[in-house]
Amino acid sequence: MNLRRPTILIISAGPARQRCLQELNRCGNGLHVLAADSIAHSRTLLLRHPDVVFLDEFAVAFGSEGESLESAATWLCTTTPVVVAAEHVKKEALRSLIAAGRLDFVERSGDYLARVAQLLVRRARTKDLITSTIEFPRASGDDFGEILRHEVNNPLTGILGNTELLLAQRDRLPAAAVERLQTIAELAVRLRETIRRLSNAWEESNEHARPA
C-alpha cells in the first residue's frame, strides 16, 4: 500500500503565498505542501522531489538571483512539472514549455490562485497515481514492443478522440480553450509516434540479439 503523500512546492511571496496555501488547504486534502519565498530558497526544497511546482512571477524578483521568469521556469521544468502565474505578456516566452506539456500558464488576473490550486492538485495527484500503480507485465522480449504499443496507444486513442470531439465544437469554446485542446492533440500524436518508434526499435534490437 502506497502511503506517500503527493508533494507540492510553491514559490511565492507576500499575500499571494498565503492565499495559495489557503486554496490548497481547501481543495488539496492529503497533500504535502512546501513553501519558498524565492528561487534561492526553493533550491533546497527541490531536494525533497516535489511532484509539481508553483512559480509565482513576483517571487522570481524576490531576492538577488537576477533570474528571468523564463530561465527560472526552464530550470524548474527539467525536474518537475510547473504551474506559472504571470502577466499575460509573459506567456509567449514560455510557449515552448507549454507546448511540451511541462508547464501550465495561469494569467495573474481575477481569482487566479483558485485556478492555480486546482492545476497543482490535478498535476500532483496524476503523477502520484501513475508512479504508484504502474506494474510492468511479465513478458518476453518478443512481446514487450506489442505490450508497450497496446498499453499506451489505448489511452492515447481515447485522449485524441475526446479532444477531437471538443474541437469539433470550437465555435462554442473560448480561444484559449481551443488553443489548449490543440496542444493536447499535438502532444498525444507526438507521444504515439514516439511509442511506435520505441517499440519498433525494441523489436529490431531483440531480433538482432537472437542467436543465428
MARTOR-300555 format. One record per atom (N, C-alpha, C): atom name; residue number from 1; x, y, z. Coordinates in steps of 0.001 Angstrom, whole numbers, plus 500000, padded with zeros to 6 digits. Layout:
N
- CA|NUM|X|Y|Z
...
//
This chain:
212
- N|1|500856|498798|500000
- CA|1|500000|500000|500000
- C|1|500886|501243|500000
- N|2|500581|502192|499092
- CA|2|501398|503389|498963
- C|2|500913|504470|499925
- N|3|501740|504823|500914
- CA|3|501365|505829|501901
- C|3|501958|507194|501601
- N|4|502669|507306|500516
- CA|4|503308|508565|500167
- C|4|502262|509617|499793
- N|5|502409|510815|500353
- CA|5|501501|511897|500006
- C|5|502086|512703|498855
- N|6|501299|513047|497845
- CA|6|501794|513912|496773
- C|6|502303|515230|497358
- N|7|503412|515718|496811
- CA|7|504055|516924|497348
- C|7|504015|518061|496342
- N|8|503624|519234|496822
- CA|8|503583|520451|496007
- C|8|504533|521471|496618
- N|9|505350|522091|495779
- CA|9|506223|523182|496213
- C|9|505698|524477|495612
- N|10|505408|525466|496443
- CA|10|505001|526765|495936
- C|10|506139|527760|496158
- N|11|506435|528524|495116
- CA|11|507451|529577|495183
- C|11|506711|530890|494987
- N|12|506406|531533|496075
- CA|12|505593|532739|496041
- C|12|505895|533580|497266
- N|13|505645|534886|497160
- CA|13|505948|535798|498270
- C|13|504750|536697|498550
- N|14|504716|537230|499760
- CA|14|503686|538198|500113
- C|14|502322|537574|500285
- N|15|501265|538365|500134
- CA|15|499900|537882|500345
- C|15|499523|536726|499413
- N|16|500075|536716|498194
- CA|16|499738|535654|497242
- C|16|500155|534288|497776
- N|17|501260|534262|498494
- CA|17|501728|532997|499054
- C|17|500722|532439|500065
- N|18|500258|533280|500972
- CA|18|499300|532838|501982
- C|18|497980|532432|501347
- N|19|497556|533192|500343
- CA|19|496294|532864|499674
- C|19|496403|531525|498939
- N|20|497533|531260|498326
- CA|20|497734|529989|497627
- C|20|497684|528827|498607
- N|21|498309|528999|499755
- CA|21|498266|527958|500786
- C|21|496827|527700|501241
- N|22|496040|528757|501374
- CA|22|494649|528604|501779
- C|22|493855|527840|500722
- N|23|494089|528174|499445
- CA|23|493376|527488|498368
- C|23|493750|526010|498305
- N|24|495022|525716|498541
- CA|24|495456|524316|498523
- C|24|494851|523548|499691
- N|25|494759|524184|500849
- CA|25|494126|523535|502003
- C|25|492652|523252|501732
- N|26|492046|524110|500926
- CA|26|490621|523964|500635
- C|26|490349|522806|499672
- N|27|491226|522625|498683
- CA|27|490933|521608|497664
- C|27|491965|520491|497606
- N|28|492960|520507|498482
- CA|28|494018|519522|498378
- C|28|494231|518676|499605
- N|29|493185|518060|500120
- CA|29|493339|517188|501286
- C|29|494297|516043|500972
- N|30|495171|515745|501938
- CA|30|496101|514640|501750
- C|30|497369|515013|501025
- N|31|497562|516301|500757
- CA|31|498769|516752|500069
- C|31|499811|517249|501064
- N|32|501065|517159|500666
- CA|32|502162|517717|501452
- C|32|502631|518972|500724
- N|33|502545|520127|501370
- CA|33|502859|521404|500721
- C|33|504116|522008|501332
- N|34|505078|522338|500448
- CA|34|506292|523045|500835
- C|34|506198|524466|500284
- N|35|506799|525437|500975
- CA|35|506706|526827|500531
- C|35|508065|527508|500568
- N|36|508369|528235|499499
- CA|36|509591|529032|499418
- C|36|509206|530429|498951
- N|37|509960|531439|499410
- CA|37|509630|532801|499000
- C|37|510563|533333|497917
- N|38|511475|532491|497417
- CA|38|512388|532908|496360
- C|38|512949|531680|495655
- N|39|513562|531897|494501
- CA|39|514199|530809|493767
- C|39|515330|530206|494593
- N|40|516103|531068|495266
- CA|40|517220|530573|496073
- C|40|516723|529638|497178
- N|41|515650|530025|497830
- CA|41|515078|529199|498902
- C|41|514546|527878|498354
- N|42|514023|527911|497139
- CA|42|513420|526704|496566
- C|42|514447|525629|496241
- N|43|515696|526014|496039
- CA|43|516713|525030|495633
- C|43|516878|523933|496676
- N|44|516818|524282|497935
- CA|44|516926|523277|498993
- C|44|515688|522392|499042
- N|45|514514|523011|498901
- CA|45|513268|522250|498979
- C|45|513093|521313|497788
- N|46|513696|521632|496658
- CA|46|513604|520757|495491
- C|46|514282|519414|495727
- N|47|515184|519359|496703
- CA|47|515836|518090|497037
- C|47|514846|517089|497622
- N|48|513661|517571|498011
- CA|48|512617|516672|498530
- C|48|511751|516098|497402
- N|49|512097|516418|496162
- CA|49|511450|515862|494968
- C|49|509943|516085|494943
- N|50|509508|517350|494885
- CA|50|508070|517606|494788
- C|50|507500|517074|493473
- N|51|506203|516791|493463
- CA|51|505541|516277|492272
- C|51|505215|517388|491281
- N|52|505040|518595|491780
- CA|52|504738|519743|490920
- C|52|505142|521014|491668
- N|53|505487|522049|490905
- CA|53|505944|523326|491488
- C|53|505052|524463|490998
- N|54|504681|525360|491884
- CA|54|504014|526597|491508
- C|54|505040|527723|491540
- N|55|505198|528412|490423
- CA|55|506138|529532|490328
- C|55|505356|530820|490113
- N|56|505389|531683|491105
- CA|56|504734|532984|491034
- C|56|505716|533975|490405
- N|57|505267|534689|489393
- CA|57|506136|535644|488703
- C|57|506812|536607|489667
- N|58|506102|537090|490651
- CA|58|506660|538083|491557
- C|58|507725|537507|492479
- N|59|507699|536199|492699
- CA|59|508709|535585|493565
- C|59|510062|535496|492877
- N|60|510063|535532|491524
- CA|60|511331|535450|490794
- C|60|512208|536647|491120
- N|61|511584|537804|491270
- CA|61|512348|539017|491559
- C|61|512636|539203|493046
- N|62|512079|538314|493870
- CA|62|512263|538440|495311
- C|62|513588|537792|495696
- N|63|514561|538568|496081
- CA|63|515897|538053|496356
- C|63|516878|538665|495373
- N|64|518039|538073|495260
- CA|64|519088|538683|494435
- C|64|519604|537736|493346
- N|65|518786|536748|492938
- CA|65|519263|535793|491943
- C|65|519456|536422|490573
- N|66|518627|537416|490241
- CA|66|518740|538064|488944
- C|66|518265|537200|487793
- N|67|517440|536188|488057
- CA|67|516939|535324|487003
- C|67|515674|535910|486378
- N|68|515449|535577|485105
- CA|68|514201|535949|484468
- C|68|513177|534861|484744
- N|69|511902|535180|484511
- CA|69|510852|534189|484688
- C|69|511096|532996|483763
- N|70|511481|533279|482523
- CA|70|511709|532209|481557
- C|70|512837|531274|481993
- N|71|513948|531838|482447
- CA|71|515079|530993|482842
- C|71|514747|530174|484089
- N|72|514024|530790|485036
- CA|72|513645|530063|486254
- C|72|512694|528916|485921
- N|73|511704|529197|485060
- CA|73|510742|528164|484685
- C|73|511418|527036|483916
- N|74|512328|527387|483011
- CA|74|513038|526376|482223
- C|74|513860|525470|483128
- N|75|514533|526059|484091
- CA|75|515352|525280|485028
- C|75|514478|524343|485862
- N|76|513365|524848|486381
- CA|76|512477|524027|487197
- C|76|511863|522887|486389
- N|77|511538|523149|485132
- CA|77|510880|522143|484294
- C|77|511786|520969|483943
- N|78|513074|521095|484198
- CA|78|513967|519965|483908
- C|78|513743|518814|484881
- N|79|513134|519095|486023
- CA|79|512958|518041|487031
- C|79|511504|517758|487389
- N|80|510598|518709|487154
- CA|80|509220|518510|487598
- C|80|508279|519408|486810
- N|81|507004|519032|486662
- CA|81|506038|519937|486030
- C|81|505888|521222|486834
- N|82|505570|522314|486137
- CA|82|505491|523628|486779
- C|82|504191|524317|486375
- N|83|503588|525005|487336
- CA|83|502463|525898|487067
- C|83|502955|527311|487320
- N|84|502847|528174|486315
- CA|84|503325|529554|486429
- C|84|502136|530503|486442
- N|85|502171|531484|487342
- CA|85|501205|532580|487338
- C|85|501960|533858|487000
- N|86|501546|534526|485924
- CA|86|502269|535721|485484
- C|86|501338|536601|484656
- N|87|501801|537783|484340
- CA|87|501056|538659|483443
- C|87|500978|538017|482065
- N|88|499896|538310|481350
- CA|88|499631|537652|480068
- C|88|500788|537804|479077
- N|89|501471|538936|479115
- CA|89|502541|539194|478142
- C|89|503710|538221|478299
- N|90|503803|537553|479442
- CA|90|504904|536610|479676
- C|90|504643|535224|479058
- N|91|503427|535002|478599
- CA|91|503060|533672|478104
- C|91|503866|533280|476867
- N|92|504087|534226|475982
- CA|92|504780|533919|474724
- C|92|506176|533379|474980
- N|93|506886|533936|475962
- CA|93|508248|533479|476264
- C|93|508266|532052|476789
- N|94|507119|531585|477302
- CA|94|507044|530243|477879
- C|94|506336|529247|476963
- N|95|506058|529657|475731
- CA|95|505238|528846|474829
- C|95|505819|527465|474574
- N|96|507137|527368|474423
- CA|96|507732|526061|474120
- C|96|507548|525081|475277
- N|97|507627|525569|476510
- CA|97|507417|524706|477677
- C|97|505955|524295|477790
- N|98|505047|525208|477442
- CA|98|503622|524891|477465
- C|98|503321|523819|476421
- N|99|503858|524003|475216
- CA|99|503621|523051|474122
- C|99|504182|521671|474445
- N|100|505271|521631|475216
- CA|100|505888|520352|475580
- C|100|505146|519658|476722
- N|101|504125|520327|477269
- CA|101|503359|519728|478351
- C|101|504033|519790|479704
- N|102|505116|520552|479805
- CA|102|505847|520645|481060
- C|102|505356|521786|481950
- N|103|504610|522716|481374
- CA|103|504241|523916|482124
- C|103|502795|524299|481834
- N|104|502071|524676|482895
- CA|104|500734|525257|482778
- C|104|500837|526739|483104
- N|105|500200|527566|482280
- CA|105|500259|529013|482472
- C|105|498910|529533|482931
- N|106|498921|530337|484011
- CA|106|497705|530977|484520
- C|106|497952|532479|484551
- N|107|497072|533211|483899
- CA|107|497218|534671|483893
- C|107|496883|535239|485259
- N|108|497702|536181|485703
- CA|108|497516|536799|487018
- C|108|496387|537831|486942
- N|109|495160|537342|486984
- CA|109|494004|538237|486970
- C|109|492828|537516|487617
- N|110|491928|538278|488194
- CA|110|490762|537690|488830
- C|110|491146|536725|489947
- N|111|490371|535665|490070
- CA|111|490609|534676|491131
- C|111|491589|533613|490616
- N|112|492769|534084|490191
- CA|112|493706|533177|489527
- C|112|494290|532120|490461
- N|113|494396|532424|491750
- CA|113|495008|531453|492661
- C|113|494126|530225|492876
- N|114|492828|530367|492717
- CA|114|491950|529198|492789
- C|114|492236|528280|491603
- N|115|492457|528859|490418
- CA|115|492792|528054|489237
- C|115|494161|527407|489406
- N|116|495099|528154|489976
- CA|116|496433|527604|490236
- C|116|496340|526386|491150
- N|117|495592|526504|492223
- CA|117|495468|525404|493191
- C|117|494872|524163|492539
- N|118|493854|524349|491706
- CA|118|493229|523214|491022
- C|118|494218|522502|490104
- N|119|495003|523282|489366
- CA|119|496011|522690|488477
- C|119|497080|521943|489267
- N|120|497520|522535|490367
- CA|120|498552|521899|491190
- C|120|498071|520565|491748
- N|121|496859|520554|492259
- CA|121|496311|519325|492832
- C|121|496165|518258|491743
- N|122|495665|518662|490585
- CA|122|495483|517690|489495
- C|122|496808|517123|489038
- N|123|497799|517995|488852
- CA|123|499134|517539|488432
- C|123|499746|516599|489456
- N|124|499681|516971|490729
- CA|124|500306|516174|491789
- C|124|499655|514813|491911
- N|125|498335|514774|491885
- CA|125|497633|513506|492059
- C|125|497773|512618|490830
- N|126|497829|513215|489651
- CA|126|498022|512421|488439
- C|126|499382|511761|488454
- N|127|500415|512515|488797
- CA|127|501760|511945|488837
- C|127|501845|510854|489894
- N|128|501237|511097|491055
- CA|128|501287|510095|492122
- C|128|500554|508822|491717
- N|129|499408|508978|491030
- CA|129|498656|507812|490583
- C|129|499467|506984|489599
- N|130|500136|507659|488658
- CA|130|500929|506955|487651
- C|130|502076|506194|488295
- N|131|502838|506879|489169
- CA|131|504029|506252|489740
- C|131|503691|505165|490738
- N|132|502482|505210|491321
- CA|132|502147|504224|492347
- C|132|501400|503018|491803
- N|133|500858|503095|490574
- CA|133|500039|501994|490079
- C|133|500617|501260|488888
- N|134|501641|501809|488225
- CA|134|502178|501122|487056
- C|134|502824|499804|487470
- N|135|502421|498744|486828
- CA|135|503042|497448|487022
- C|135|503446|496917|485659
- N|136|504725|496646|485476
- CA|136|505180|496145|484204
- C|136|504835|494664|484082
- N|137|504216|494278|482967
- CA|137|503838|492881|482804
- C|137|505057|492008|482615
- N|138|504911|490768|483044
- CA|138|505972|489804|482794
- C|138|505836|489361|481342
- N|139|506813|489683|480556
- CA|139|506720|489362|479136
- C|139|508087|489083|478575
- N|140|508108|488294|477531
- CA|140|509364|488035|476842
- C|140|509717|489247|476001
- N|141|510961|489289|475532
- CA|141|511382|490387|474668
- C|141|510535|490476|473420
- N|142|510042|489315|472917
- CA|142|509220|489303|471717
- C|142|507914|490064|471921
- N|143|507389|490025|473157
- CA|143|506070|490605|473423
- C|143|506126|492060|473877
- N|144|507283|492500|474352
- CA|144|507327|493791|475027
- C|144|506930|494957|474114
- N|145|507409|494947|472869
- CA|145|507068|496036|471957
- C|145|505578|496128|471721
- N|146|504921|494990|471554
- CA|146|503474|494974|471340
- C|146|502733|495439|472585
- N|147|503201|495007|473765
- CA|147|502561|495425|475019
- C|147|502701|496935|475202
- N|148|503881|497460|474882
- CA|148|504119|498899|475002
- C|148|503141|499680|474136
- N|149|502991|499248|472888
- CA|149|502052|499925|471991
- C|149|500630|499849|472524
- N|150|500247|498659|472975
- CA|150|498870|498458|473424
- C|150|498552|499284|474661
- N|151|499429|499239|475659
- CA|151|499151|499896|476938
- C|151|499146|501414|476829
- N|152|499934|501962|475896
- CA|152|499981|503422|475751
- C|152|499001|503914|474689
- N|153|498887|503194|473582
- CA|153|498042|503670|472493
- C|153|496558|503644|472835
- N|154|496131|502694|473667
- CA|154|494711|502654|474032
- C|154|494261|503945|474725
- N|155|494951|504377|475805
- CA|155|494521|505648|476415
- C|155|494764|506844|475503
- N|156|495811|506793|474681
- CA|156|496064|507896|473759
- C|156|494937|508048|472750
- N|157|494412|506919|472291
- CA|157|493293|506964|471352
- C|157|492089|507641|472003
- N|158|491858|507332|473279
- CA|158|490766|507985|473996
- C|158|490985|509477|474158
- N|159|492219|509856|474459
- CA|159|492547|511281|474614
- C|159|492322|512023|473302
- N|160|492845|511458|472210
- CA|160|492699|512102|470906
- C|160|491235|512175|470483
- N|161|490512|511073|470700
- CA|161|489113|511053|470296
- C|161|488289|512102|471016
- N|162|488477|512200|472330
- CA|162|487718|513191|473096
- C|162|488146|514609|472770
- N|163|489429|514787|472511
- CA|163|489917|516124|472132
- C|163|489317|516562|470807
- N|164|489275|515643|469854
- CA|164|488710|515973|468542
- C|164|487219|516271|468628
- N|165|486509|515563|469511
- CA|165|485088|515854|469703
- C|165|484881|517273|470233
- N|166|485745|517667|471163
- CA|166|485649|519025|471705
- C|166|486021|520070|470651
- N|167|487070|519775|469874
- CA|167|487494|520722|468842
- C|167|486455|520867|467739
- N|168|485621|519853|467567
- CA|168|484548|519947|466573
- C|168|483524|521015|466970
- N|169|483549|521410|468254
- CA|169|482650|522458|468741
- C|169|483422|523728|469067
- N|170|484508|523941|468351
- CA|170|485396|525070|468676
- C|170|484691|526421|468613
- N|171|483665|526528|467788
- CA|171|482955|527806|467680
- C|171|482279|528195|468986
- N|172|482035|527213|469858
- CA|172|481374|527490|471134
- C|172|482374|527653|472277
- N|173|483655|527466|471975
- CA|173|484673|527478|473030
- C|173|485487|528761|472999
- N|174|485999|529188|474160
- CA|174|486919|530342|474184
- C|174|488188|530017|473403
- N|175|488812|531042|472850
- CA|175|490028|530835|472053
- C|175|491118|530148|472862
- N|176|491238|530502|474147
- CA|176|492267|529883|474994
- C|176|492025|528389|475158
- N|177|490756|527986|475273
- CA|177|490437|526558|475415
- C|177|490750|525801|474127
- N|178|490453|526408|472984
- CA|178|490766|525776|471691
- C|178|492272|525597|471544
- N|179|493026|526606|471948
- CA|179|494494|526527|471861
- C|179|495023|525393|472736
- N|180|494486|525252|473949
- CA|180|494940|524188|474845
- C|180|494563|522803|474301
- N|181|493377|522687|473729
- CA|181|492963|521405|473152
- C|181|493843|521024|471961
- N|182|494206|522006|471149
- CA|182|495096|521727|470021
- C|182|496463|521261|470514
- N|183|496935|521861|471604
- CA|183|498208|521433|472195
- C|183|498118|519995|472693
- N|184|497002|519645|473348
- CA|184|496809|518270|473834
- C|184|496845|517291|472668
- N|185|496154|517627|471592
- CA|185|496118|516738|470425
- C|185|497510|516568|469819
- N|186|498241|517674|469695
- CA|186|499587|517607|469113
- C|186|500521|516755|469972
- N|187|500444|516918|471293
- CA|187|501305|516153|472182
- C|187|500939|514665|472166
- N|188|499655|514372|472075
- CA|188|499227|512969|472027
- C|188|499730|512299|470751
- N|189|499642|513011|469639
- CA|189|500143|512454|468371
- C|189|501650|512238|468447
- N|190|502358|513217|469034
- CA|190|503813|513088|469166
- C|190|504184|511895|470048
- N|191|503440|511722|471142
- CA|191|503711|510600|472038
- C|191|503427|509268|471344
- N|192|502353|509211|470584
- CA|192|502027|507973|469867
- C|192|503128|507605|468883
- N|193|503671|508608|468189
- CA|193|504764|508346|467245
- C|193|506034|507908|467974
- N|194|506296|508514|469128
- CA|194|507464|508123|469918
- C|194|507352|506669|470376
- N|195|506171|506285|470838
- CA|195|505943|504899|471271
- C|195|506118|503944|470104
- N|196|505627|504329|468935
- CA|196|505788|503473|467757
- C|196|507266|503255|467444
- N|197|508052|504331|467492
- CA|197|509482|504204|467189
- C|197|510195|503370|468250
- N|198|509850|503588|469530
- CA|198|510494|502838|470607
- C|198|510183|501345|470520
- N|199|508922|501021|470280
- CA|199|508556|499604|470213
- C|199|509189|498931|469000
- N|200|509259|499658|467878
- CA|200|509920|499093|466700
- C|200|511406|498879|466957
- N|201|512037|499851|467611
- CA|201|513469|499729|467910
- C|201|513722|498560|468855
- N|202|512809|498386|469840
- CA|202|512947|497257|470779
- C|202|512865|495929|470027
- N|203|511889|495813|469135
- CA|203|511705|494564|468408
- C|203|512887|494274|467490
- N|204|513408|495338|466850
- CA|204|514570|495149|465980
- C|204|515790|494733|466793
- N|205|515977|495370|467951
- CA|205|517113|495023|468809
- C|205|517005|493585|469298
- N|206|515793|493185|469670
- CA|206|515588|491826|470142
- C|206|515819|490810|469020
- N|207|515440|491170|467797
- CA|207|515641|490297|466654
- C|207|517127|490092|466376
- N|208|517902|491184|466454
- CA|208|519337|491093|466195
- C|208|520071|490336|467288
- N|209|519491|490335|468498
- CA|209|520154|489670|469624
- C|209|519957|488163|469629
- N|210|519046|487674|468809
- CA|210|518811|486233|468759
- C|210|519995|485513|468123
- N|211|520320|484352|468630
- CA|211|521406|483582|468010
- C|211|521036|483151|466604
- N|212|522013|483153|465738
- CA|212|521779|482770|464335
- C|212|521427|481290|464257
//
